[in-house]
Amino acid sequence: MMPTIGRLKTRPDFLKVAAARAKWVTPGLILQARRRPAPEPTIQRDRPVLESGDPEIRIGFTVSRKVGNAVRRNRARRRLRAVAQEIMPGCGRAGTDYVLIGRRETLERPYTALRDDLCAALKRLERDRGAGRAPRVGRQRRP
């Protein structure tokens, strides 16, 4: 079953994804990801019922004013939405929130290269997560 695609719309949702500190930077975009916690079991008639995992992929889009005026930012956002609509149903992981951040290069980058950037970022994040690697926070020093 293909996961459904939802949208991240509220600031707290975007902040939760950013707090997960799992991101990958490509020339055309920045991808942040956060796996949503499993839903709590619900109790019906004195017995626990485990719900299946959330089959929804939620995606948020953001482009800062560094990219340009409103027209350029909206164009970058539209390009990111088109790429995500094409790639995410097949490559995204259900139960995960993603944030796609547009860069200046998002506007001039060819569509196929932008699509390849998103695929590479998704694969890299999954590989790092699968290997059990935690994202590094700053420089680690020995005591």
Beta strands, then each sheet from edge to edge (+ up, - down):
strand 1: 4-7
strand 2: 22-25
strand 3: 29-35
strand 4: 42-44
strand 5: 47-49
strand 6: 56-63
strand 7: 96-102
sheet 1: 1+ 6+ 7+ 3- 2+
sheet 2: 4+ 5-
end
